[in-house]
Amino acid sequence: MRWKKSGGRGEPPEGSKFEDDRPCIHPGHHPPTQMVIPYGKKYRHVCPGCGKVTLVRMPFIHWA
């Protein structure tokens, strides 16, 4: 197997690496529920355990 931007045969591109595929079990991993988010705003939640960033927005509702 050969990658185009590698230094040689069989080497992955720079910046590629293996990562752990373990789920985060921190109690604050998911954003809080039953929040009221103002129109036009979004809530940015960062998990204190793994650092995953989740953006939560109000769904767009079209009033006819």
C-alpha positions as CSV (number, residue, x, y, z in Angstrom):
1,M,0.0,0.0,0.0
2,R,1.4,3.4,-0.9
3,W,0.2,6.9,0.2
4,K,0.9,9.8,-2.1
5,K,2.2,12.3,0.4
6,S,4.3,9.9,2.6
7,G,8.1,9.7,2.7
8,G,8.1,6.1,1.7
9,R,6.2,2.9,1.0
10,G,3.8,1.8,3.8
11,E,4.0,4.9,5.9
12,P,0.8,6.8,6.8
13,P,0.5,10.5,6.0
14,E,1.9,12.9,8.6
15,G,-0.5,13.6,11.4
16,S,-2.2,10.2,11.1
17,K,-2.2,8.1,14.3
18,F,-4.2,5.5,16.2
19,E,-6.5,6.7,18.9
20,D,-8.4,4.9,21.8
21,D,-11.9,3.8,20.9
22,R,-13.1,3.6,24.5
23,P,-16.4,5.4,25.4
24,C,-16.2,8.2,27.9
25,I,-17.9,7.2,31.2
26,H,-17.7,10.7,32.9
27,P,-21.1,11.7,34.3
28,G,-20.9,15.1,32.6
29,H,-20.2,13.7,29.1
30,H,-23.6,14.7,27.6
31,P,-24.9,18.2,27.7
32,P,-27.7,19.0,30.2
33,T,-31.2,18.4,29.2
34,Q,-34.4,20.5,29.4
35,M,-32.5,23.8,28.8
36,V,-34.0,26.9,27.3
37,I,-31.7,28.2,24.6
38,P,-32.5,31.7,23.4
39,Y,-33.3,32.2,19.7
40,G,-30.2,32.6,17.6
41,K,-27.9,31.3,20.2
42,K,-26.2,27.9,20.8
43,Y,-24.8,26.2,23.9
44,R,-21.3,24.9,23.8
45,H,-20.7,21.9,26.1
46,V,-17.2,20.5,26.8
47,C,-17.0,17.1,28.5
48,P,-14.8,17.5,31.6
49,G,-13.6,13.9,31.2
50,C,-12.5,13.6,27.5
51,G,-12.8,17.2,26.2
52,K,-15.4,16.4,23.5
53,V,-17.2,19.6,22.4
54,T,-20.9,19.4,21.6
55,L,-22.9,22.3,20.2
56,V,-26.6,22.4,21.0
57,R,-29.0,24.7,19.2
58,M,-32.7,25.3,19.2
59,P,-34.3,23.7,16.1
60,F,-35.6,26.2,13.5
61,I,-39.3,26.5,13.7
62,H,-41.1,28.1,10.7
63,W,-44.4,29.7,11.8
64,A,-46.7,30.1,8.8
